[in-house]
Amino acid sequence: MGLPEIIVLIGLRGSGKSSVARELGAMLRRDVVDLDDVTARELGAESAGDGLREHGEPAFREAEARALEAALARTGIVLARGGGTPTHAVSAALLREAQVSGRAYLIYLQASVETLVARLAETDSSARPSLTGKAMPDEVAELHAVRDPVYAGMVQSIVAVDGQSLDDTVSAVLNAVPRDSI
C-alpha cells in the first residue's frame, strides 16, 4: 500500500491511542507497539502507572525514551505513544528525527477536555497516578492547555475524536495516512 514504515498516534490520556492502534494494526496487519506497555516492561513494572509511581517521572521518561528508540528502529508498526512522551527532550528529538527522515507519520488524536474527562471517568483512575496532584478534571484541563499546542505543532495530521466512534476514528486515521503508491 505504500504506507509509512511507522504510524505514530499521539494524544492525551483518554484520546483513544491504544484502542485505535489495536484496530489499525489489525486492519493493516501490522504489529502494534503501545509505548506505555513497553516502558512498564523496561522498568520491571506491572503497568505504566505502577512504573511512574514506583520510579518517579524522571526515571519513567528515561525508560520511555529507551522504549521509543527501540520501537522507532522497527518497521511496519503502529505506535501508540505515551501522552507525555514529547515532554522529554530525547523522546521529542527521536520522534522528530523519525518524522523528518520519512520513516514515521505522526497523527494527533485531538480531543476536547470535556471528551477526555468523560472517557477517563469511565476508567479505573488508580491505573494512572496524577501527574500534577490535582483532581482528574483539573489535571486534564491543565495538561490539555500545555500539550495540545505541542502535539498540534509536531504532527503531520490531526484527527478530531470528539463525538466519534472507534470505527469512525480509525477510518479518519486511515484517510489521514499518506500512501506513496497504491
C-alpha positions in Angstrom: 0.0 0.0 0.0 3.0 2.3 0.3 2.2 3.4 3.8 4.8 5.0 6.1 7.0 2.4 7.9 5.7 3.6 11.3 2.3 5.2 12.1 2.6 7.1 15.4 -0.6 8.0 17.3 -0.2 11.0 19.7 -2.8 12.3 22.2 -3.6 12.9 25.8 -4.6 10.1 28.1 -8.2 9.1 27.1 -7.9 10.1 23.5 -8.0 6.5 22.2 -4.4 5.9 21.2 -4.3 2.3 22.4 -7.7 1.3 21.1 -7.2 3.0 17.7 -3.7 1.4 17.4 -5.1 -2.1 18.0 -7.8 -1.7 15.4 -5.5 0.0 12.9 -2.8 -2.7 13.4 -5.3 -5.5 12.8 -6.7 -3.8 9.7 -3.2 -3.2 8.3 -1.7 -6.5 9.5 1.0 -4.6 11.4 2.4 -5.1 14.9 1.1 -2.7 17.4 3.5 -1.2 20.0 1.9 0.5 23.0 4.7 2.6 24.4 3.2 2.6 27.9 3.4 -1.2 27.9 7.0 -1.3 26.7 8.0 1.4 29.2 6.4 -0.6 32.0 8.4 -3.7 31.0 11.6 -1.6 30.7 11.0 -0.6 34.4 10.1 -4.1 35.5 6.7 -2.8 36.5 3.2 -4.3 36.1 1.9 -1.2 34.3 2.9 2.2 33.1 1.1 3.7 36.1 3.0 1.4 38.5 6.3 2.3 36.8 5.5 6.0 37.2 4.5 5.5 40.9 7.5 3.3 41.7 10.2 5.1 39.9 9.0 8.7 39.6 8.5 10.7 36.4 12.2 11.4 35.5 13.1 7.7 35.6 9.9 6.9 33.8 10.6 9.4 31.0 14.2 8.0 30.6 12.8 4.4 30.3 10.2 5.7 27.9 12.9 7.3 25.7 14.7 3.9 25.5 11.5 2.1 24.7 10.7 4.7 22.0 14.1 4.4 20.4 13.7 0.6 20.2 10.2 1.0 18.7 11.4 3.5 16.1 14.1 1.1 15.0 11.4 -1.3 13.8 9.4 -1.2 10.6 5.8 -1.9 9.7 4.3 -0.9 13.1 1.5 1.2 14.6 2.9 3.0 17.6 0.6 4.3 20.4 2.8 6.8 22.1 2.5 7.8 25.7 0.8 11.1 26.4 3.8 12.7 28.0 6.5 11.5 25.6 7.1 14.9 23.9 7.7 16.4 27.3 11.1 14.6 27.4 13.7 16.3 25.1 15.3 13.0 24.0 11.9 11.4 23.1 10.8 14.6 21.2 14.1 14.5 19.2 13.7 10.8 18.4 10.2 11.4 17.1 11.3 14.5 15.1 14.2 12.5 13.5 11.9 9.6 12.5 9.4 12.1 11.1 11.9 14.2 9.1 13.6 11.0 7.7 10.2 10.0 6.3 10.1 6.7 8.4 7.3 7.8 10.7 4.0 9.6 10.2 2.6 11.3 13.3 -1.1 11.7 13.9 -2.6 13.6 16.8 -5.9 12.2 18.1 -7.2 15.5 19.3 -10.0 15.5 22.0 -11.6 18.3 24.0 -11.1 18.5 27.7 -14.8 17.5 28.1 -14.4 14.4 26.0 -11.2 13.4 27.8 -12.8 13.9 31.2 -15.9 11.9 30.2 -13.7 9.0 28.9 -11.4 8.9 31.9 -14.3 9.0 34.3 -15.3 5.6 32.8 -11.9 4.0 33.5 -10.0 2.9 36.6 -8.4 6.1 37.8 -6.0 4.2 40.0 -4.3 2.8 36.9 -2.5 6.1 36.3 -1.3 8.3 39.1 -1.8 12.1 38.9 1.0 14.0 37.2 0.0 17.3 38.8 -1.5 16.2 42.2 -4.8 17.8 41.1 -8.2 16.2 40.7 -8.7 14.5 37.3 -10.8 17.2 35.6 -8.4 19.9 36.7 -5.4 17.9 35.7 -6.8 17.1 32.3 -7.6 20.8 31.7 -4.0 21.8 32.7 -2.3 19.1 30.6 -4.5 19.8 27.6 -3.7 23.5 27.8 0.1 22.7 27.8 0.2 19.7 25.5 -2.4 20.5 22.8 -0.3 23.1 21.1 2.8 21.0 21.4 1.1 18.0 19.8 -0.5 20.0 17.1 2.8 21.6 16.2 4.7 18.3 15.9 2.4 16.1 13.7 1.5 15.9 10.1 -2.2 15.2 10.7 -4.8 15.9 13.3 -7.9 13.7 13.7 -10.6 15.2 15.9 -12.1 12.4 18.1 -14.9 14.3 19.8 -18.2 12.5 19.2 -16.6 9.9 17.0 -16.9 6.1 17.5 -13.8 4.0 17.4 -14.6 2.9 13.9 -15.1 6.5 12.8 -11.7 7.5 14.3 -9.9 4.5 12.7 -11.4 5.4 9.3 -10.3 9.1 9.8 -6.8 8.0 10.7 -6.6 5.7 7.7 -7.7 8.6 5.5 -5.1 10.8 7.0 -2.2 8.5 6.4 -0.5 9.1 3.0 0.1 6.3 0.6 3.1 6.7 -1.7 2.0 4.1 -4.1 -1.3 2.3 -4.2 
